[in-house]
Amino acid sequence: MPSLLVILIVLPAAAAAMLLLLDAKAPPVRARWAALLATLATFLVSLGVASQFLSINRAIEGTSPVHAQMEQKYTWLTIVPETADVPSITLQFHLGLDGISMAMVLLTTLLTVSAVLVSWTAISERSAEFYASMLILETGLIGVFCAFDLLLFYVFFEFTLIPLFFMVGIWGGPLRRYAAGKFFIYTLAGSVITLLGLIWLVIETYHVGIATHTPLATPFSIPAITELLAVHALPVETQVILFLMIAAGFMVKVPLFPFHTWLPLAHVEAPTAGSVLLAGVLLKLGTYGFLRLCLPMVPAACLSVGMPLIGTLSVVGIVYGSFCALAQNDIKKLVAYSSVAHLGFCMLGLFALNSEGITGGVLQMINHGLSTGALFCIVGMFYERYHTRQLSELGGLANRMPLLAVAMVFTSFASIGLPGLNGFVGEVLSLMGMFKRDPILAMIGATGVVLGAWYLLGVLQKAFFGPLQEPHHDSHAEPVADLNAREVLALLPLLTMCLWLGLFPQGLIDLIRPDVDSIAKLYGDVRATKGTNAKNNSLRHQSDADEPANAIQPENVERKVPQANPFMQNPAAPEAPKSEVRP
């Protein structure tokens, strides 16, 4: 019987296949209900997976900074080399979860339900195909977060381009084809460079294993690669080149300044459901890629090149995205530029390279998905009523739609980072982490908090308060209605989670803490180092945060043989004397 993890990935794809088999002349309501039931079932399965995951003893041992739980491994292919002294190579369908990916899976399944509900009446043509694309996108997103094999990770990563391309290109606005094409070309170009970097990384890692007599039986396994590189780091020069290549696709996906130009247009032209999933989850593939691949595999490059480069681009993106948002008259484009700013906070935290910063960055991934996903839902709701998103045409909507106004005010405050709501803790931890690493970057980044309040409060003041102003269209002769039950159901879970994570963030922090601390060890910063086990399991570096420069010491791979571990062959090989770590 397949595990819940396999069912979680396959279920949306199976539902999409059933939708595509529907009669094209069938009423759209049939496709809507089928999609809603499928996404609800997927969400319930994700809750079952979470329950099973939380019941596992997550005590982390060993040297690998990446640890998978609830693993499912299926062999794809076994390659037997002609040379007898070279071990066989196994390619696996390797699935698993850690605390970070578990949180992202729950975010994905929750937002997909809301996306179906907000598109209920907006999509009236080719509904079955639209919802099938959404479900296929959900499969790809869940697959990325569950993949612990480099090949599988990249396949799912690229797979997500296809359904969103069609969602924007077919059901988008007047410039949908141009927006879809620009989105596809930008992300594909970056991903090709990332692919070349991953291929080089696998080759380098395989050679390291051969040279140290500890070849990897599964050279694409992410835990195996990270464990080997934690003991036998690649030369710094090699790490820098690999980092720049692998990071290329992730920087476009986030997107970091100046690779962001595709995002505002894609958001403006995408249907509401597409914008919700794009902002809520798809952009997180970039940050998740940095967290899963770059930080644990090329730590020396992240410290020497990544921190100043990504840190600088992040603060520029925060300030630039905020000022661009201030200049917008289209509310949807304003929210799109706000994503550039908020993802800057996320990247700023991740590349602080310490426990506080990485924790804050992960929290921001979740928080931005909830609050910005809700913002796009709300923008779509009043666009359906007025068929405009121009601030200059709106005013005093709180008098007409008080429930919608309350939801907008609440979500804006969450996005701003008001204490007691979800955005506060993530931003504070991200800035605290970067302040320990580079106070100047942290102080510049902190200006984004003020700028964020400026443009979002400006939207509230112009569109929802003051004298009533509505666009005059023949179709709106009758007064518009406030939120209906379906729209409340779409927003309520997102707003509830914004409040819950703001009041009780410790549960999410505890969920991701073991995995965050495993990565932070590479950089000499751990929230709590306990007893001799922490010393024995350290990655041959100091755990003192005040001396991060000594934490990463690439060595000559031909001089050492690591301890046997379950990811490597030849477990009985004699252990060579460990080389001395040079200060």
C-alpha positions as CSV (number, residue, x, y, z in Angstrom):
1,M,0.0,0.0,0.0
2,P,1.4,3.4,-0.9
3,S,2.3,5.7,1.9
4,L,0.4,8.9,2.7
5,L,3.3,10.9,1.2
6,V,2.9,9.2,-2.1
7,I,-0.9,9.6,-2.0
8,L,-0.4,13.3,-1.2
9,I,1.6,13.8,-4.4
10,V,-0.5,11.6,-6.7
11,L,-4.0,12.6,-5.5
12,P,-4.1,16.1,-7.2
13,A,-2.7,14.7,-10.4
14,A,-5.3,11.9,-10.5
15,A,-8.1,14.4,-9.9
16,A,-6.7,16.6,-12.7
17,A,-6.8,13.6,-15.1
18,M,-10.4,13.0,-14.2
19,L,-11.3,16.6,-14.8
20,L,-9.7,16.5,-18.3
21,L,-11.9,13.5,-19.1
22,L,-15.0,15.5,-18.4
23,D,-17.2,16.4,-21.3
24,A,-16.3,19.8,-22.7
25,K,-20.0,20.7,-22.8
26,A,-20.5,19.7,-19.1
27,P,-21.6,22.6,-16.9
28,P,-18.7,24.5,-15.2
29,V,-20.2,23.9,-11.7
30,R,-19.3,20.2,-12.1
31,A,-15.6,21.0,-12.6
32,R,-15.7,23.5,-9.7
33,W,-17.1,20.9,-7.2
34,A,-14.7,18.2,-8.4
35,A,-11.7,20.5,-8.0
36,L,-12.9,21.7,-4.5
37,L,-13.4,18.1,-3.3
38,A,-10.0,17.1,-4.7
39,T,-8.2,20.0,-3.0
40,L,-10.1,19.4,0.3
41,A,-9.1,15.7,0.2
42,T,-5.5,16.7,-0.5
43,F,-5.6,19.1,2.4
44,L,-6.9,16.4,4.7
45,V,-4.2,14.0,3.6
46,S,-1.6,16.6,4.3
47,L,-3.0,16.9,7.9
48,G,-2.7,13.2,8.2
49,V,0.9,13.4,7.0
50,A,1.6,16.2,9.5
51,S,0.1,14.1,12.3
52,Q,2.3,11.2,11.4
53,F,5.3,13.5,11.1
54,L,4.8,15.1,14.5
55,S,4.7,11.6,16.1
56,I,8.2,10.8,15.0
57,N,11.2,11.2,17.3
58,R,13.1,13.9,15.4
59,A,16.4,13.6,17.3
60,I,19.0,14.4,14.7
61,E,22.3,12.7,14.7
62,G,25.2,12.5,12.3
63,T,27.0,15.1,10.3
64,S,24.5,15.8,7.5
65,P,22.8,19.2,7.7
66,V,19.8,17.7,5.8
67,H,17.7,15.0,7.4
68,A,14.6,13.3,5.9
69,Q,11.8,11.7,7.8
70,M,9.0,9.4,6.5
71,E,11.3,8.4,3.6
72,Q,10.0,6.6,0.6
73,K,12.6,5.2,-1.8
74,Y,11.9,3.5,-5.1
75,T,14.8,2.6,-7.4
76,W,14.5,4.1,-10.9
77,L,17.6,2.8,-12.5
78,T,20.8,1.0,-11.5
79,I,23.9,1.7,-13.6
80,V,26.7,-0.9,-13.4
81,P,30.1,0.5,-14.7
82,E,32.4,-1.5,-16.8
83,T,35.3,-1.0,-14.3
84,A,35.1,-3.4,-11.4
85,D,36.5,-1.0,-8.8
86,V,33.9,1.6,-9.5
87,P,30.6,1.0,-7.6
88,S,27.3,0.9,-9.3
89,I,25.1,4.0,-9.4
90,T,21.5,3.9,-8.3
91,L,18.9,6.5,-9.2
92,Q,16.0,6.7,-6.8
93,F,12.6,8.1,-6.4
94,H,13.4,9.5,-3.0
95,L,10.7,11.2,-1.0
96,G,10.7,12.5,2.5
97,L,10.0,15.4,4.8
98,D,11.7,17.6,7.3
99,G,10.1,20.3,9.4
100,I,10.6,23.0,6.8
101,S,9.2,21.0,3.9
102,M,6.3,19.9,6.2
103,A,5.3,23.5,6.8
104,M,5.5,24.3,3.1
105,V,3.3,21.3,2.2
106,L,0.6,22.5,4.6
107,L,0.8,26.0,3.2
108,T,0.4,24.6,-0.4
109,T,-2.6,22.5,0.3
110,L,-4.4,25.2,2.3
111,L,-3.8,27.9,-0.3
112,T,-5.0,25.7,-3.1
113,V,-8.4,25.2,-1.4
114,S,-8.7,29.0,-1.1
115,A,-7.6,29.4,-4.8
116,V,-10.4,27.1,-5.9
117,L,-13.0,29.1,-3.9
118,V,-12.0,32.5,-5.1
119,S,-12.1,31.4,-8.8
120,W,-15.6,29.9,-8.4
121,T,-17.4,32.5,-10.5
122,A,-14.4,34.1,-12.2
123,I,-13.7,31.1,-14.4
124,S,-16.6,30.3,-16.7
125,E,-14.9,29.1,-19.9
126,R,-12.9,25.8,-20.1
127,S,-13.4,25.4,-16.4
128,A,-12.3,21.8,-16.3
129,E,-9.0,22.6,-18.0
130,F,-8.4,25.5,-15.6
131,Y,-8.9,23.5,-12.5
132,A,-6.9,20.6,-13.9
133,S,-4.0,23.0,-14.4
134,M,-4.4,24.2,-10.8
135,L,-4.3,20.6,-9.5
136,I,-1.3,19.7,-11.6
137,L,0.5,22.8,-10.2
138,E,-0.3,21.6,-6.7
139,T,1.2,18.2,-7.5
140,G,4.4,19.9,-8.7
141,L,4.6,22.1,-5.7
142,I,4.2,19.3,-3.2
143,G,6.7,17.2,-5.2
144,V,9.4,19.9,-4.9
145,F,9.0,20.1,-1.1
146,C,9.0,16.3,-0.7
147,A,11.9,15.5,-3.1
148,F,15.2,14.5,-1.4
149,D,16.8,13.5,-4.7
150,L,18.4,16.2,-6.9
151,L,17.1,14.8,-10.1
152,L,13.5,14.5,-8.7
153,F,13.8,18.0,-7.2
154,Y,14.7,19.5,-10.5
155,V,12.0,17.6,-12.4
156,F,9.3,18.9,-10.1
157,F,10.9,22.3,-9.9
158,E,10.6,22.7,-13.7
159,F,7.3,21.0,-13.9
160,T,5.6,23.8,-12.0
161,L,6.3,26.2,-15.0
162,I,3.9,24.4,-17.3
163,P,0.5,24.6,-15.5
164,L,1.1,28.2,-14.4
165,F,2.2,29.2,-18.0
166,F,-1.2,27.9,-19.2
167,M,-3.1,29.5,-16.4
168,V,-1.7,32.9,-17.2
169,G,-1.6,32.5,-21.0
170,I,-5.2,31.2,-21.4
171,W,-7.2,32.7,-18.5
172,G,-5.2,35.9,-17.9
173,G,-5.8,39.5,-18.8
174,P,-5.3,41.4,-22.1
175,L,-1.5,41.0,-22.1
176,R,-1.6,37.4,-20.9
177,R,0.4,35.9,-23.7
178,Y,3.2,38.4,-23.3
179,A,3.2,37.9,-19.5
180,A,3.2,34.1,-19.8
181,G,6.0,34.2,-22.3
182,K,8.1,36.5,-20.2
183,F,7.5,34.4,-17.1
184,F,8.4,31.2,-18.9
185,I,11.6,32.6,-20.6
186,Y,13.0,34.2,-17.5
187,T,12.5,31.2,-15.2
188,L,13.6,28.7,-17.8
189,A,16.8,30.6,-18.6
190,G,17.7,30.7,-14.9
191,S,16.8,27.1,-14.4
192,V,19.0,25.9,-17.3
193,I,22.0,27.5,-15.5
194,T,20.9,25.8,-12.3
195,L,20.8,22.5,-14.0
196,L,24.3,22.8,-15.3
197,G,25.4,23.7,-11.8
198,L,23.7,20.7,-10.3
199,I,25.3,18.3,-12.9
200,W,28.7,19.7,-12.0
201,L,28.0,19.4,-8.3
202,V,27.0,15.7,-8.7
203,I,30.2,15.0,-10.7
204,E,32.4,16.8,-8.2
205,T,30.8,15.0,-5.3
206,Y,31.1,11.6,-7.0
207,H,34.8,12.3,-7.6
208,V,35.3,13.2,-3.9
209,G,33.7,9.9,-2.9
210,I,36.0,7.9,-5.2
211,A,39.1,9.8,-4.0
212,T,38.2,9.2,-0.4
213,H,37.2,5.6,-0.9
214,T,33.7,6.4,0.2
215,P,31.7,6.5,-3.1
216,L,28.1,7.4,-2.9
217,A,25.8,4.5,-3.9
218,T,23.1,7.1,-4.6
219,P,25.0,10.2,-6.1
220,F,21.8,12.2,-6.5
221,S,20.6,11.8,-2.9
222,I,20.5,15.2,-1.2
223,P,21.2,13.9,2.4
224,A,24.1,11.8,1.0
225,I,25.6,14.7,-0.8
226,T,25.3,17.0,2.1
227,E,26.8,14.5,4.5
228,L,29.8,13.8,2.3
229,L,30.4,17.5,1.7
230,A,30.1,18.3,5.4
231,V,33.1,16.1,6.0
232,H,35.0,16.7,2.7
233,A,34.2,20.3,1.6
234,L,34.9,21.2,-2.0
235,P,37.6,23.9,-2.6
236,V,36.3,27.4,-2.1
237,E,36.9,28.4,-5.7
238,T,34.8,25.5,-6.9
239,Q,32.1,26.3,-4.3
240,V,31.8,29.9,-5.5
241,I,31.3,28.9,-9.1
242,L,28.8,26.2,-8.2
243,F,26.9,28.7,-5.9
244,L,26.6,31.3,-8.7
245,M,25.3,28.7,-11.1
246,I,22.9,26.9,-8.8
247,A,21.6,30.2,-7.4
248,A,20.8,31.6,-10.9
249,G,17.5,29.9,-11.2
250,F,16.6,30.5,-7.6
251,M,17.3,34.2,-7.8
252,V,14.9,34.5,-10.8
253,K,12.2,32.4,-9.0
254,V,12.3,34.4,-5.7
255,P,12.6,36.9,-7.5
256,L,15.6,39.0,-6.3
257,F,16.3,42.4,-7.7
258,P,17.2,42.9,-10.6
259,F,15.6,39.6,-11.8
260,H,12.1,40.6,-10.7
261,T,10.8,42.3,-13.8
262,W,8.6,39.3,-14.9
263,L,6.7,39.2,-11.6
264,P,4.5,42.4,-11.6
265,L,3.3,41.7,-15.2
266,A,2.6,38.0,-14.4
267,H,0.6,39.0,-11.3
268,V,-1.4,41.7,-13.1
269,E,-2.3,39.4,-16.0
270,A,-2.9,36.2,-14.1
271,P,-6.3,35.1,-12.9
272,T,-6.9,35.5,-9.1
273,A,-6.2,31.9,-8.4
274,G,-3.0,32.0,-10.3
275,S,-1.8,35.1,-8.4
276,V,-2.7,33.4,-5.1
277,L,-0.6,30.3,-5.8
278,L,2.2,32.3,-7.5
279,A,2.7,34.7,-4.6
280,G,1.8,32.2,-1.9
281,V,3.8,29.2,-2.9
282,L,5.6,29.4,-6.3
283,L,7.9,32.2,-5.3
284,K,9.0,30.1,-2.3
285,L,10.5,27.5,-4.6
286,G,13.4,30.0,-4.9
287,T,13.9,30.5,-1.2
288,Y,13.4,26.8,-0.6
289,G,16.0,26.0,-3.2
290,F,18.6,28.2,-1.5
291,L,17.7,26.6,1.9
292,R,17.8,23.0,0.6
293,L,20.7,23.1,-1.8
294,C,23.0,26.1,-1.6
295,L,23.3,26.7,2.2
296,P,24.1,23.0,3.1
297,M,26.2,22.1,0.1
298,V,28.4,25.1,-0.6
299,P,28.7,26.8,2.8
300,A,32.1,28.5,2.1
301,A,30.7,30.2,-0.9
302,C,27.5,31.2,0.9
303,L,29.6,32.8,3.6
304,S,32.2,34.5,1.4
305,V,30.1,35.4,-1.6
306,G,26.5,34.7,-0.9
307,M,26.1,36.7,2.2
308,P,27.4,40.0,0.8
309,L,25.9,39.5,-2.6
310,I,22.4,38.2,-1.7
311,G,22.3,40.5,1.4
312,T,22.9,43.5,-0.8
313,L,20.4,42.5,-3.5
314,S,17.9,41.7,-0.7
315,V,18.0,45.2,0.9
316,V,18.0,46.8,-2.6
317,G,14.9,44.8,-3.4
318,I,13.3,45.8,-0.1
319,V,13.7,49.5,-0.7
320,Y,13.2,49.4,-4.5
321,G,10.1,47.2,-4.3
322,S,8.6,49.4,-1.6
323,F,9.1,52.6,-3.6
324,C,7.7,50.9,-6.7
325,A,4.6,49.9,-4.7
326,L,4.2,53.4,-3.5
327,A,4.0,54.6,-7.1
328,Q,1.3,52.2,-8.3
329,N,-2.3,53.0,-9.0
330,D,-3.2,49.3,-9.8
331,I,-3.7,47.5,-6.5
332,K,-2.7,44.2,-7.9
333,K,0.6,45.5,-9.2
334,L,1.1,47.2,-5.8
335,V,0.7,43.9,-4.0
336,A,3.1,42.3,-6.6
337,Y,5.8,44.8,-5.8
338,S,5.2,44.3,-2.1
339,S,6.2,40.6,-2.7
340,V,9.6,41.8,-4.0
341,A,10.1,43.7,-0.8
342,H,8.8,40.9,1.5
343,L,10.8,38.2,-0.2
344,G,13.8,40.5,0.4
345,F,13.2,40.1,4.1
346,C,13.1,36.4,3.7
347,M,16.4,36.2,1.8
348,L,18.0,38.6,4.2
349,G,17.2,36.2,7.0
350,L,18.4,33.1,5.2
351,F,21.7,34.7,4.3
352,A,22.4,35.9,7.8
353,L,23.6,32.3,8.1
354,N,22.7,31.9,11.8
355,S,19.9,30.4,13.7
356,E,17.9,33.6,14.3
357,G,18.1,34.7,10.7
358,I,17.3,31.3,9.1
359,T,14.4,30.8,11.4
360,G,13.1,34.3,10.5
361,G,13.6,33.6,6.8
362,V,11.6,30.4,7.0
363,L,8.8,32.0,9.0
364,Q,8.6,34.8,6.4
365,M,8.2,32.1,3.7
366,I,5.1,30.9,5.5
367,N,3.9,34.3,6.6
368,H,4.2,35.9,3.2
369,G,2.3,33.0,1.7
370,L,-0.6,33.5,4.1
371,S,-0.9,37.3,4.1
372,T,-0.1,38.0,0.4
373,G,-2.2,35.1,-0.7
374,A,-5.1,36.6,1.3
375,L,-4.4,40.0,-0.2
376,F,-4.7,38.7,-3.8
377,C,-7.9,36.9,-2.8
378,I,-9.4,40.2,-1.6
379,V,-8.2,42.1,-4.7
380,G,-9.8,39.5,-6.9
381,M,-13.1,39.8,-4.9
382,F,-13.6,43.5,-5.4
383,Y,-12.3,43.2,-9.0
384,E,-15.2,40.8,-9.7
385,R,-17.6,43.4,-8.3
386,Y,-16.2,46.6,-10.0
387,H,-14.0,45.3,-12.8
388,T,-11.3,47.7,-11.9
389,R,-8.2,47.7,-9.7
390,Q,-7.4,51.4,-10.0
391,L,-7.1,53.2,-6.7
392,S,-8.1,56.5,-8.4
393,E,-11.6,55.0,-9.1
394,L,-12.2,53.7,-5.6
395,G,-13.0,55.2,-2.3
396,G,-15.1,54.6,0.8
397,L,-15.7,50.9,0.1
398,A,-15.9,50.3,3.8
399,N,-19.4,51.9,3.7
400,R,-20.5,49.5,1.0
401,M,-18.7,46.3,2.0
402,P,-17.8,46.3,5.7
403,L,-16.8,42.6,5.8
404,L,-14.4,43.0,2.9
405,A,-13.0,46.2,4.5
406,V,-12.3,44.3,7.8
407,A,-10.6,41.5,5.9
408,M,-8.4,44.0,4.0
409,V,-7.5,45.9,7.1
410,F,-6.6,42.7,9.0
411,T,-4.5,41.3,6.1
412,S,-2.7,44.6,5.5
413,F,-1.7,44.8,9.2
414,A,-0.5,41.2,9.0
415,S,1.6,42.0,5.9
416,I,3.0,45.2,7.5
417,G,4.1,43.1,10.5
418,L,1.9,44.5,13.3
419,P,2.8,42.9,16.6
420,G,0.4,40.1,17.4
421,L,0.0,39.1,13.7
422,N,2.2,36.6,11.8
423,G,4.5,39.0,9.9
424,F,6.0,40.5,13.0
425,V,8.0,37.6,14.4
426,G,9.5,36.6,11.0
427,E,10.7,40.1,10.2
428,V,12.2,40.7,13.6
429,L,14.1,37.4,13.6
430,S,15.4,38.1,10.0
431,L,16.6,41.5,11.0
432,M,18.1,40.3,14.3
433,G,20.0,37.6,12.4
434,M,21.4,39.9,9.8
435,F,22.2,42.5,12.5
436,K,24.6,39.9,14.0
437,R,26.2,39.4,10.6
438,D,26.1,42.9,9.1
439,P,24.4,45.7,11.0
440,I,24.4,48.1,8.1
441,L,22.4,45.8,5.8
442,A,20.0,45.1,8.7
443,M,19.4,48.8,9.3
444,I,18.8,49.5,5.6
445,G,16.5,46.5,5.4
446,A,14.5,47.8,8.5
447,T,13.4,50.8,6.4
448,G,11.2,48.4,4.5
449,V,9.0,48.0,7.6
450,V,8.2,51.7,7.5
451,L,7.8,51.8,3.7
452,G,5.5,48.7,3.8
453,A,3.2,50.5,6.3
454,W,3.3,53.6,4.1
455,Y,2.0,51.9,0.9
456,L,-0.4,49.5,2.4
457,L,-2.0,52.1,4.7
458,G,-2.2,54.3,1.7
459,V,-4.3,51.7,-0.1
460,L,-6.6,51.4,2.9
461,Q,-7.1,55.2,3.2
462,K,-7.7,55.7,-0.6
463,A,-9.9,52.7,-1.4
464,F,-11.8,51.9,1.8
465,F,-12.2,55.1,3.8
466,G,-13.4,58.6,3.1
467,P,-16.3,59.5,0.8
468,L,-17.9,56.6,-1.2
469,Q,-16.5,56.5,-4.7
470,E,-17.4,53.7,-7.1
471,P,-16.7,53.3,-10.8
472,H,-19.8,53.9,-12.9
473,H,-20.6,51.0,-15.2
474,D,-23.9,49.8,-16.6
475,S,-23.4,46.4,-15.1
476,H,-23.2,47.9,-11.7
477,A,-26.4,49.8,-11.6
478,E,-27.4,47.8,-8.6
479,P,-25.4,48.2,-5.3
480,V,-22.7,45.6,-5.0
481,A,-23.0,43.0,-2.2
482,D,-20.6,42.3,0.6
483,L,-18.7,39.1,1.0
484,N,-20.8,35.9,0.6
485,A,-20.4,32.7,2.5
486,R,-18.0,31.1,-0.2
487,E,-15.7,34.1,-0.1
488,V,-15.7,34.1,3.7
489,L,-14.7,30.4,3.7
490,A,-11.9,31.2,1.3
491,L,-10.5,33.9,3.5
492,L,-11.2,32.7,7.0
493,P,-8.6,29.9,7.2
494,L,-5.9,32.3,6.0
495,L,-6.8,35.1,8.4
496,T,-7.1,32.6,11.2
497,M,-3.6,31.3,10.6
498,C,-2.3,34.9,10.4
499,L,-3.6,35.5,13.9
500,W,-2.6,32.1,15.3
501,L,1.0,32.4,14.1
502,G,1.2,35.9,15.4
503,L,0.0,35.0,18.9
504,F,1.6,31.5,19.1
505,P,4.6,31.3,16.8
506,Q,6.5,28.9,19.0
507,G,4.8,25.8,17.5
508,L,6.1,26.6,14.0
509,I,9.5,27.5,15.4
510,D,9.7,24.2,17.2
511,L,8.7,22.4,14.0
512,I,11.6,23.8,12.0
513,R,14.2,24.2,14.7
514,P,16.0,20.9,14.3
515,D,16.5,21.4,10.6
516,V,17.5,25.1,11.0
517,D,20.0,24.3,13.7
518,S,21.5,21.6,11.5
519,I,22.2,24.1,8.8
520,A,23.3,26.8,11.3
521,K,26.0,24.5,12.6
522,L,27.9,24.8,9.3
523,Y,28.3,28.5,10.0
524,G,29.2,28.3,13.6
525,D,26.0,29.5,15.0
526,V,23.5,27.2,16.9
527,R,20.8,28.3,19.2
528,A,21.6,25.7,21.8
529,T,24.6,23.3,21.8
530,K,24.0,20.5,24.3
531,G,26.6,18.1,25.9
532,T,29.2,16.0,24.2
533,N,26.9,14.8,21.5
534,A,26.8,18.3,19.9
535,K,30.6,18.3,20.0
536,N,31.0,14.9,18.5
537,N,28.5,15.6,15.8
538,S,29.8,19.0,14.9
539,L,31.1,19.3,11.3
540,R,34.7,19.8,12.4
541,H,34.2,23.4,13.0
542,Q,33.7,25.7,16.0
543,S,30.2,26.3,17.3
544,D,31.0,29.7,18.6
545,A,29.0,32.3,16.8
546,D,31.7,34.9,17.4
547,E,34.2,33.1,15.2
548,P,32.3,32.2,12.1
549,A,35.4,32.4,9.9
550,N,36.7,29.2,11.3
551,A,33.5,27.3,10.8
552,I,34.1,26.3,7.2
553,Q,37.3,24.8,6.2
554,P,37.5,23.2,2.8
555,E,40.2,20.6,2.6
556,N,42.0,18.5,0.1
557,V,39.7,15.6,-0.5
558,E,42.6,13.2,-1.2
559,R,43.9,13.3,2.3
560,K,41.0,12.0,4.3
561,V,38.4,9.2,4.7
562,P,35.3,9.8,6.7
563,Q,33.5,7.6,9.0
564,A,31.1,5.0,7.5
565,N,27.6,6.2,7.2
566,P,24.4,4.7,5.8
567,F,24.5,6.8,2.7
568,M,27.9,5.5,1.5
569,Q,29.2,2.2,0.3
570,N,32.3,0.3,1.7
571,P,31.2,0.7,5.3
572,A,34.0,-1.6,6.3
573,A,36.8,0.5,4.8
574,P,39.4,1.4,7.4
575,E,39.3,4.9,8.6
576,A,42.3,7.0,7.8
577,P,43.6,9.5,10.3
578,K,41.6,12.7,10.2
579,S,43.4,15.7,8.9
580,E,44.0,18.6,11.1
581,V,41.7,21.5,10.7
582,R,43.7,24.6,10.0
583,P,42.7,27.8,11.6
